[in-house]
Amino acid sequence: MKWVTRLLCGVTIFALGTAQAAETSAGVLRYVRPKTVTVTALDDVSGALYPSKLLPLGFEVGGRLAVVKVSKGDRVKAGQLLGMLDTEISDAQVAQAEAGVAAAEAGAAMASDVAQRNEKLQAEGSVSDVQSKSAQTSSKQAAAQVAMAKAQLAQAQAARKRHELRAPFGGTLIDAPEQAGMIIGPGMPQFILQQLDPLILKTTIPESARSQVKVGAKLKVSSVGTGVSTDQATVKVVLPSADPGTRRVPVEVTVPNADGRFVANTLAKANLPMGGPQQAMTMPSSALGNSGGEHVFTVTSQGFLKRVPVTVIERNAREVTFVAAESLTTVVDYPTSALVDGAQVSGAVP
């Protein structure tokens, strides 16, 4: 686990003189004062970057590919035409259906006119009830034929639309036909569309860390191959079900990629925030002892050396950030193996 310093506060680290002496068996001591910092625990994780959307696209009907409007690598908008099948037969079917609607509407108009005239004649006693009802039935049948013809037209028009393939969302075409003219079957993928902004980093964490990862938390994501990075990635989801093979909990991170700095299906690493900020201390690296475990030496109010174990959470060439079991105001700089826990320190300690 790694940590990142977020907020510095406290007193500036300083050395308290080159010859400020407190006599012990180890000789003259120098001191530094740690400063308080606020840090957030980070866990280094890695995973693969995936497109936020990926969809193979094919025509719902078969036919000859007549037009290809796009090429590999093109960015397309939602609803943009990608390609079209030959529409000669479907156009004829639409025209036939339109003629059927016109014929049905003409027949319905004549039947309606006859029914209305028979209704008036029945009122005058010129036609029987049977004739009038027969005319009304014929009018209703003609109206039903109009509805059927319109349904057939709608079906023909829908089939015609299926000869056109449009992008369901904006993205980048990863694959597309090189040329038109081929005969393709229904449902056969011809284009592959990916949405590359944002990308999704998929990784896993131990079950014990699941409660510490918060949805919406900001984090840094870096490409393993190129080193490009962003600080604007966010935790998208922490799944409530562990992977059955690894028993680790899947986590998805949204990675903005408007400028295309990241490449989909490559490896990336992230500094995943684990919980909220907490207090720690920082001091020069020279004050850290390593013999028998990392530690510092402080001087008690009674004037005795005290060895305090510490846990280093971040370090560089100049300073270390650490947590200790107790608050430290002054620690010995450049501790040597000659310092002994509990030894008497003579002289004043700053």
C-alpha positions as CSV (number, residue, x, y, z in Angstrom):
1,M,0.0,0.0,0.0
2,K,1.2,3.5,-0.8
3,W,0.3,6.9,0.6
4,V,0.1,10.4,-0.9
5,T,0.5,13.6,1.1
6,R,-2.5,15.9,0.6
7,L,-2.2,18.7,3.2
8,L,0.9,19.9,5.0
9,C,0.7,21.6,8.3
10,G,2.7,22.1,11.5
11,V,6.2,23.3,12.1
12,T,8.9,23.5,9.5
13,I,11.6,20.8,9.8
14,F,14.9,22.2,10.9
15,A,18.2,21.0,12.3
16,L,18.9,22.4,15.8
17,G,22.6,23.3,15.3
18,T,25.6,21.4,14.3
19,A,27.0,21.2,17.8
20,Q,23.9,21.4,20.1
21,A,25.1,18.6,22.4
22,A,23.3,16.2,24.7
23,E,26.1,13.9,26.0
24,T,25.4,10.2,25.9
25,S,27.5,7.2,25.3
26,A,27.1,7.8,21.6
27,G,28.5,11.4,21.8
28,V,27.0,14.6,20.6
29,L,23.4,14.5,19.3
30,R,21.6,16.6,16.7
31,Y,17.8,17.0,16.6
32,V,15.0,17.7,14.1
33,R,11.4,18.3,14.6
34,P,8.9,16.4,12.5
35,K,5.9,18.3,11.0
36,T,2.3,17.1,10.9
37,V,0.8,16.1,7.5
38,T,-2.5,14.8,6.4
39,V,-2.3,11.8,4.0
40,T,-4.6,9.4,2.2
41,A,-3.9,5.8,1.8
42,L,-3.4,4.6,-1.7
43,D,-3.3,1.1,-3.1
44,D,-1.3,0.5,-6.3
45,V,-3.5,-1.6,-8.6
46,S,-3.2,-2.5,-12.3
47,G,-5.6,-3.6,-15.0
48,A,-6.6,-3.2,-18.6
49,L,-8.2,-0.2,-20.2
50,Y,-11.4,-1.1,-22.1
51,P,-13.7,0.9,-24.3
52,S,-16.7,2.3,-22.4
53,K,-18.9,0.9,-25.2
54,L,-18.1,-1.8,-27.8
55,L,-20.6,-3.1,-30.4
56,P,-20.2,-5.2,-33.6
57,L,-22.7,-4.0,-36.1
58,G,-24.4,-5.9,-39.0
59,F,-27.5,-5.5,-41.1
60,E,-30.7,-7.1,-39.9
61,V,-31.4,-8.4,-43.5
62,G,-29.2,-9.9,-46.1
63,G,-28.2,-8.5,-49.5
64,R,-25.5,-7.0,-51.5
65,L,-23.4,-4.3,-49.8
66,A,-23.9,-1.3,-52.1
67,V,-22.4,1.6,-50.2
68,V,-19.7,2.0,-47.5
69,K,-19.8,5.5,-46.1
70,V,-16.9,5.2,-43.5
71,S,-13.5,3.8,-43.1
72,K,-11.5,2.2,-40.2
73,G,-10.4,4.8,-37.7
74,D,-13.2,7.3,-38.5
75,R,-15.0,9.0,-35.6
76,V,-18.7,8.9,-36.2
77,K,-21.7,10.5,-34.5
78,A,-24.8,8.8,-33.2
79,G,-27.2,8.2,-36.1
80,Q,-24.5,8.6,-38.8
81,L,-25.0,6.4,-41.9
82,L,-22.3,3.7,-42.0
83,G,-23.3,1.6,-45.0
84,M,-26.2,0.6,-47.2
85,L,-27.4,-2.6,-48.9
86,D,-28.8,-2.6,-52.5
87,T,-32.4,-1.3,-52.2
88,E,-33.8,-2.1,-55.6
89,I,-36.1,-4.9,-54.4
90,S,-37.1,-3.2,-51.2
91,D,-37.9,0.0,-53.0
92,A,-40.2,-1.9,-55.3
93,Q,-41.9,-3.6,-52.3
94,V,-42.5,-0.2,-50.8
95,A,-44.0,1.1,-54.1
96,Q,-46.2,-1.9,-54.3
97,A,-47.4,-1.4,-50.7
98,E,-48.1,2.2,-51.4
99,A,-50.3,1.2,-54.4
100,G,-52.1,-1.3,-52.3
101,V,-53.0,1.4,-49.8
102,A,-54.2,3.7,-52.5
103,A,-56.4,0.9,-54.0
104,A,-57.8,0.0,-50.6
105,E,-58.6,3.6,-49.7
106,A,-60.4,4.0,-53.1
107,G,-62.5,0.9,-52.4
108,A,-63.2,2.0,-48.9
109,A,-64.5,5.4,-50.2
110,M,-66.9,3.8,-52.6
111,A,-68.2,1.3,-50.0
112,S,-68.7,4.1,-47.5
113,D,-70.6,6.2,-50.1
114,V,-72.9,3.2,-50.9
115,A,-73.5,2.6,-47.2
116,Q,-74.5,6.2,-46.7
117,R,-76.9,6.2,-49.7
118,N,-78.5,3.0,-48.6
119,E,-79.0,4.4,-45.1
120,K,-80.9,7.4,-46.6
121,L,-83.0,5.1,-48.9
122,Q,-83.8,2.8,-46.0
123,A,-85.2,5.8,-44.1
124,E,-87.4,6.6,-47.1
125,G,-88.5,2.9,-47.3
126,S,-86.8,2.4,-50.7
127,V,-84.4,-0.4,-49.6
128,S,-84.8,-3.2,-47.0
129,D,-82.9,-3.4,-43.7
130,V,-80.9,-6.4,-45.1
131,Q,-79.6,-4.3,-48.0
132,S,-78.7,-1.4,-45.8
133,K,-76.9,-3.7,-43.3
134,S,-75.1,-5.4,-46.1
135,A,-73.8,-2.1,-47.4
136,Q,-72.6,-1.1,-44.0
137,T,-70.8,-4.4,-43.6
138,S,-69.1,-3.9,-47.0
139,S,-68.0,-0.4,-45.9
140,K,-66.4,-1.8,-42.7
141,Q,-64.7,-4.6,-44.6
142,A,-63.2,-2.0,-47.0
143,A,-62.0,0.1,-44.0
144,A,-60.3,-3.0,-42.6
145,Q,-58.6,-3.6,-45.9
146,V,-57.2,-0.1,-45.8
147,A,-55.8,-0.8,-42.3
148,M,-54.3,-4.0,-43.6
149,A,-52.7,-2.3,-46.6
150,K,-51.2,0.4,-44.4
151,A,-49.7,-2.2,-42.1
152,Q,-48.2,-3.9,-45.2
153,L,-46.8,-0.5,-46.2
154,A,-45.3,0.0,-42.8
155,Q,-43.7,-3.4,-42.9
156,A,-42.2,-2.7,-46.3
157,Q,-40.9,0.7,-45.2
158,A,-39.3,-1.0,-42.1
159,A,-37.6,-3.6,-44.3
160,R,-36.3,-0.8,-46.4
161,K,-34.8,1.0,-43.4
162,R,-33.0,-2.2,-42.4
163,H,-31.0,-1.9,-45.6
164,E,-29.3,1.1,-44.0
165,L,-26.9,0.8,-41.0
166,R,-26.4,3.7,-38.7
167,A,-24.2,4.2,-35.6
168,P,-26.2,3.7,-32.4
169,F,-23.8,5.9,-30.5
170,G,-20.8,8.2,-31.1
171,G,-17.4,6.5,-31.2
172,T,-14.5,5.3,-33.3
173,L,-14.7,2.6,-36.0
174,I,-12.2,-0.1,-35.3
175,D,-13.2,-2.2,-38.3
176,A,-15.2,-1.6,-41.5
177,P,-15.5,-3.2,-44.9
178,E,-12.7,-2.3,-47.3
179,Q,-15.1,-2.2,-50.4
180,A,-18.7,-2.6,-51.5
181,G,-20.1,-5.3,-53.6
182,M,-20.0,-8.4,-51.4
183,I,-23.1,-10.4,-50.5
184,I,-23.6,-10.6,-46.8
185,G,-26.1,-12.5,-44.6
186,P,-28.4,-11.0,-41.9
187,G,-26.7,-10.3,-38.6
188,M,-23.1,-10.8,-39.9
189,P,-20.9,-8.1,-38.2
190,Q,-19.5,-5.7,-40.8
191,F,-18.4,-2.8,-38.6
192,I,-17.0,-2.7,-35.0
193,L,-17.7,0.5,-33.1
194,Q,-16.0,1.5,-29.9
195,Q,-16.5,4.5,-27.6
196,L,-13.0,5.5,-26.5
197,D,-13.9,8.5,-24.3
198,P,-14.1,7.6,-21.6
199,L,-12.2,4.3,-21.1
200,I,-12.9,1.9,-18.3
201,L,-10.0,0.5,-16.2
202,K,-11.0,-2.9,-14.8
203,T,-9.1,-4.1,-11.8
204,T,-9.6,-6.0,-8.6
205,I,-9.1,-5.5,-4.8
206,P,-9.1,-7.8,-1.8
207,E,-12.4,-8.3,-0.1
208,S,-11.1,-6.7,3.0
209,A,-10.5,-3.4,1.2
210,R,-14.0,-3.2,-0.5
211,S,-15.5,-1.0,2.2
212,Q,-12.6,1.5,1.9
213,V,-13.1,2.2,-1.8
214,K,-15.7,4.8,-2.4
215,V,-17.6,5.3,-5.7
216,G,-16.8,8.8,-7.1
217,A,-13.4,9.0,-5.6
218,K,-10.8,10.8,-7.7
219,L,-7.5,9.0,-8.5
220,K,-4.5,9.0,-10.8
221,V,-4.3,6.5,-13.7
222,S,-1.1,6.0,-15.7
223,S,-0.4,4.0,-18.9
224,V,2.1,1.2,-18.3
225,G,3.4,1.4,-21.9
226,T,3.7,5.2,-22.5
227,G,3.6,6.7,-19.0
228,V,0.8,9.2,-19.9
229,S,-1.5,9.8,-17.0
230,T,-4.5,11.7,-15.7
231,D,-5.6,12.8,-12.2
232,Q,-9.3,13.1,-13.2
233,A,-10.2,9.4,-13.2
234,T,-13.0,8.4,-10.9
235,V,-14.2,5.1,-9.3
236,K,-17.2,4.1,-11.3
237,V,-18.4,1.0,-9.5
238,V,-17.3,-1.5,-6.8
239,L,-19.1,-4.7,-7.6
240,P,-20.8,-6.5,-4.6
241,S,-19.8,-9.9,-6.0
242,A,-16.2,-11.3,-6.0
243,D,-14.6,-13.0,-9.0
244,P,-15.2,-16.8,-8.5
245,G,-11.6,-17.6,-9.7
246,T,-9.6,-15.1,-7.7
247,R,-12.0,-14.3,-4.9
248,R,-11.1,-10.6,-5.4
249,V,-13.7,-7.8,-5.8
250,P,-13.9,-6.2,-9.3
251,V,-13.6,-2.4,-9.4
252,E,-14.2,-0.3,-12.5
253,V,-12.6,3.2,-12.9
254,T,-13.8,5.8,-15.5
255,V,-10.7,7.3,-17.3
256,P,-11.4,10.4,-19.4
257,N,-9.8,10.2,-22.8
258,A,-11.0,13.2,-24.9
259,D,-7.5,13.9,-26.2
260,G,-6.8,10.2,-27.0
261,R,-3.8,9.9,-24.8
262,F,-4.8,6.4,-23.6
263,V,-5.1,3.4,-25.9
264,A,-7.9,0.9,-25.4
265,N,-7.0,-2.7,-24.5
266,T,-3.6,-1.8,-23.0
267,L,-2.4,-2.0,-19.4
268,A,-2.6,0.8,-16.9
269,K,-1.9,1.3,-13.2
270,A,-3.8,3.4,-10.7
271,N,-3.4,4.8,-7.2
272,L,-6.7,3.7,-5.7
273,P,-7.7,5.7,-2.6
274,M,-8.4,3.5,0.4
275,G,-10.5,5.3,2.9
276,G,-10.3,9.0,4.0
277,P,-7.4,11.2,5.0
278,Q,-5.5,10.7,8.3
279,Q,-2.8,12.3,10.3
280,A,0.9,11.4,9.8
281,M,4.3,13.0,10.2
282,T,7.2,13.9,7.9
283,M,10.9,14.4,8.6
284,P,14.3,14.3,6.9
285,S,15.4,10.8,5.8
286,S,18.5,11.2,7.9
287,A,16.5,10.9,11.1
288,L,15.2,7.4,10.2
289,G,16.9,4.4,11.8
290,N,16.9,1.0,10.1
291,S,18.7,-1.4,12.4
292,G,16.2,-3.9,13.8
293,G,13.3,-2.3,12.0
294,E,12.5,1.3,11.0
295,H,12.4,3.6,14.0
296,V,13.3,7.0,15.4
297,F,14.9,8.0,18.7
298,T,13.3,10.7,20.9
299,V,14.2,12.0,24.4
300,T,11.7,11.6,27.2
301,S,10.9,14.4,29.6
302,Q,13.0,12.7,32.2
303,G,16.0,12.8,29.8
304,F,16.2,9.2,28.5
305,L,16.5,8.0,24.9
306,K,13.4,6.2,23.7
307,R,13.3,4.1,20.6
308,V,10.0,4.5,18.8
309,P,9.0,2.1,15.9
310,V,7.5,3.9,12.9
311,T,5.7,2.8,9.7
312,V,7.0,4.5,6.6
313,I,4.2,5.2,4.1
314,E,6.1,7.4,1.6
315,R,9.7,8.2,1.1
316,N,12.1,10.0,-1.3
317,A,15.7,11.0,-1.2
318,R,15.1,14.0,1.2
319,E,12.3,13.0,3.5
320,V,10.0,10.3,4.7
321,T,6.4,10.3,5.7
322,F,5.5,8.0,8.5
323,V,3.0,7.1,11.3
324,A,4.1,6.3,14.8
325,A,2.3,5.0,17.9
326,E,2.8,8.3,19.7
327,S,3.1,12.0,18.9
328,L,6.7,13.1,18.3
329,T,8.0,16.7,18.8
330,T,11.7,16.1,18.6
331,V,13.7,13.2,17.2
332,V,17.4,12.5,16.9
333,D,18.9,13.3,13.6
334,Y,21.5,10.9,12.1
335,P,21.0,8.1,14.7
336,T,23.8,5.6,15.0
337,S,23.9,2.0,16.1
338,A,25.6,3.2,19.3
339,L,22.4,4.8,20.6
340,V,20.7,2.6,23.3
341,D,17.1,2.6,24.2
342,G,16.8,4.0,27.8
343,A,20.2,5.7,27.9
344,Q,20.6,8.9,29.9
345,V,20.9,12.1,27.9
346,S,22.9,14.9,29.5
347,G,22.2,18.5,28.7
348,A,19.2,20.3,27.5
349,V,17.0,18.9,24.7
350,P,15.3,21.5,22.5
